[in-house]
Amino acid sequence: MEKTAISDKIKTVLISILEHDNFEMNDDLTALDVDGWDSLSHMLIITQIEEEFNIKFKLRDLNKLKNMGSLIKVTQSKL
């Protein structure tokens, strides 16, 4: 799956969970840049991404997550 398609699906997940789209989706985006993205919503986002792409993240995958670019890269590696 292409990076753009993955990014679009992840953005849809973020909008669904955070209930807003007041952020610009880019590789440098972090939770600190998005209103309402806290530790609880982070876990909901990860769980929803796993369901959306039918994948499972391992702890080592989650430890690699530094920003949106790394989330997309790890997700792409699971497909």
C-alpha positions as CSV (number, residue, x, y, z in Angstrom):
1,M,0.0,0.0,0.0
2,E,1.3,3.4,-0.9
3,K,2.3,6.0,1.7
4,T,-0.4,8.4,0.7
5,A,-3.2,5.8,1.1
6,I,-1.8,4.8,4.5
7,S,-1.6,8.5,5.6
8,D,-5.2,9.1,4.4
9,K,-6.5,6.2,6.4
10,I,-4.6,7.2,9.5
11,K,-5.9,10.8,9.2
12,T,-9.4,9.4,9.1
13,V,-8.7,7.5,12.3
14,L,-7.4,10.6,14.0
15,I,-10.4,12.6,13.0
16,S,-12.7,9.9,14.2
17,I,-11.1,9.6,17.6
18,L,-10.2,13.2,18.2
19,E,-13.4,14.5,16.7
20,H,-11.7,17.3,14.8
21,D,-9.4,17.9,11.8
22,N,-7.5,21.0,13.1
23,F,-4.1,19.7,12.2
24,E,-2.0,19.4,9.1
25,M,-1.0,15.8,8.3
26,N,2.7,15.6,7.6
27,D,5.7,13.4,8.6
28,D,6.8,15.6,11.4
29,L,3.4,15.7,13.2
30,T,3.5,14.5,16.8
31,A,0.8,14.1,19.5
32,L,2.0,17.4,21.0
33,D,0.9,19.2,17.8
34,V,-2.7,18.0,18.0
35,D,-5.3,19.2,20.5
36,G,-6.8,16.3,22.5
37,W,-4.1,13.8,21.5
38,D,-3.2,12.5,25.0
39,S,-2.1,9.1,26.3
40,L,-5.6,7.7,26.3
41,S,-6.5,8.8,22.8
42,H,-3.1,7.6,21.7
43,M,-4.0,4.0,22.7
44,L,-7.4,4.4,21.0
45,I,-5.6,5.6,17.9
46,I,-3.2,2.7,17.9
47,T,-5.9,0.2,18.4
48,Q,-8.1,1.7,15.7
49,I,-5.1,1.7,13.2
50,E,-4.5,-2.0,14.0
51,E,-8.2,-2.8,13.2
52,E,-8.3,-0.6,10.1
53,F,-5.2,-2.2,8.6
54,N,-5.7,-5.7,10.1
55,I,-2.3,-5.6,11.7
56,K,-0.8,-5.9,15.2
57,F,1.9,-3.7,16.6
58,K,4.6,-5.2,18.8
59,L,6.1,-3.3,21.7
60,R,9.3,-2.7,19.6
61,D,7.2,-1.2,16.9
62,L,5.5,1.2,19.3
63,N,8.9,2.2,20.6
64,K,9.9,3.3,17.1
65,L,7.1,5.8,16.9
66,K,8.5,9.4,17.1
67,N,6.1,11.2,14.7
68,M,3.6,10.6,11.9
69,G,6.3,9.6,9.4
70,S,7.5,6.8,11.7
71,L,3.9,5.6,12.3
72,I,3.3,5.4,8.6
73,K,6.6,3.6,8.0
74,V,5.9,1.0,10.7
75,T,2.4,0.5,9.5
76,Q,3.6,0.1,5.9
77,S,6.1,-2.5,7.1
78,K,3.3,-4.6,8.6
79,L,1.3,-4.7,5.4
